[in-house]
């Protein structure tokens, strides 16, 4: 009888221990399921937030896009500039094109628009206005400016396979792109580019040209004669 009682006690203890282990496993599973659900909800919330942002960016795009081409064309850009309260020749519009990675002058595609405005966290005109100071700071960092400077000239090649731009356009670009940081040097270079080559009939040697430019004109005249 005593042996039977001991066996019953051992069996009861084992059963209790087994129940505890089962309960612990179930609790861990419940916790795991709860954590996964929370994580999925957070991911869904983030995805919905991103989706709403892209939707607002797209709506803003179609405010200015031409319905036939599906792009923002020069007329749409002028309207955009008027809403941003900046001239269409403002360097910040060129910076915006650089940020979007635009390939064709005077045209913004939907993909380019999405890329640029998402990076600027701007899904309204007011947010885009407020993003301009940060964009200017970004472009004028030396590492970014090295990319922006040649981009500005490539962007202004209006025809396919065109390799150079006209001097008046180059002067305007130099004024826009370099004028932010190098105003005195730009003014001299722009004036220099307006000299008639190769005749040099409007070159004034009494002006304060950099020595290297005086030397070049002197060399050119000697070789011409």
VENLINSUL-V727150 format. One record per pair of residues at least 12 apart in sequence whose C-alpha atoms are under 6 Angstrom apart, sorted by the first residue. I is the first residue (numbers start at 1). J is the second residue. D is the distance in whole Angstrom. If there is no record, write none. Layout:
i:I j:J d:D
i:I j:J d:D
//
This chain:
i:56 j:123 d:6
i:57 j:123 d:5
i:64 j:76 d:5
i:71 j:108 d:6
i:71 j:109 d:5
i:72 j:107 d:5
i:72 j:108 d:5
i:73 j:106 d:6
i:73 j:107 d:5
i:74 j:106 d:5
i:91 j:176 d:6
i:99 j:116 d:5
i:100 j:112 d:5
i:100 j:115 d:6
i:100 j:116 d:4
i:105 j:155 d:6
i:105 j:156 d:6
i:171 j:190 d:5
//
